[in-house]
């Protein structure tokens, strides 16, 4: 049975007496974490002594309780408590032939999860990541960025074929944007697919602190867009980062990461983007991913199927997932120190919930 928790529709496995999610079907000797969380996975099984007595060995109880408490926060929809959530689409206005975006670069207070203290971060239009900018191939893009920081900055549209003076590299193609000043980037969107925009000035610090976002260019031919080409019903932006505040998906760490919820039989589209400084191999339990594009370029006959996809810094990969197995499926970075410790899961972990 699958339940629903909260306004966000966070579906969970069958709940035990404690209110902590339990797996739909237990294995003969489930691990404590699997029993507590409903996410089959990586925790070690109890020792023989623990199985004999029905109690974990000394020193193990607190770790299991902590792990269960973290998952309970995820089940109860912690992602809804740490607003505003980044990657929300920003509708451009139309000026003649141009699609116009207005962006403000500013310091923000940002929470990785509801229990951690806010961090002093940077954002576009008040969020980390910034809003998702989406246009159609051939559109004239006009994006004005106003710098409200106390330091200079620039913006680079990563993956786009641009006029050189619009490339956003300080001291190379433009002067940095001074505090209180604005700069307008104008170009025709020629490179279709999944791309990014981010600071290209003091970038280790500025991107790491939140100056990043998704830039998506849909093909001019509607039949080549994911909803028609692949029959997908959800189009999901997934930006990883691994600097300020730890390991995050769309600016949040588990248990405040937002789950992916889908109906049984639904097909979804995921755009993996790595804005960090480390490689992250994303592993989906329970069902494979069909990888159909890299860095905005369709793979065509070179498309491949996997359950673990390594995404290097700066790369974008697009995946199609058929949600044909019901349940709560862990979805995490498989560099395990990015996702799990003695007190349970953290950081780069979420779930695909199929009901």
Secondary structure, DSSP 8 states (H G I E B T S, - for coil): --EEETTTTEEES-B-TTS-B--SS--TT--HHHHHHS---SS----HHHHHHTS--TT-HHHHHHHHHHHHHHHTTGGGGS-S-S--EE--EEETTEEEEEEEEEEEEE-SSTTS--EEEEEETTBSS--EEEEETT-EEEEEEEE-SSS-B-EEEET----GGGS--BTTTB--B-TT-EEEEEEE--S-EEEEEEE-SSHHHHHHTT-EEEEEEE-SSGGGSHHHHT--SEEEEEEEE-STTSSEETTB-BTSS--EEE-TT-EEEEEEEE-SSS-EEEEESSS-EEEEEETTEE-GGG-EEESEEEE-TT-EEEEEEE--S-EEEEEEESSGGGTEETTEE-BSEEEEEE-
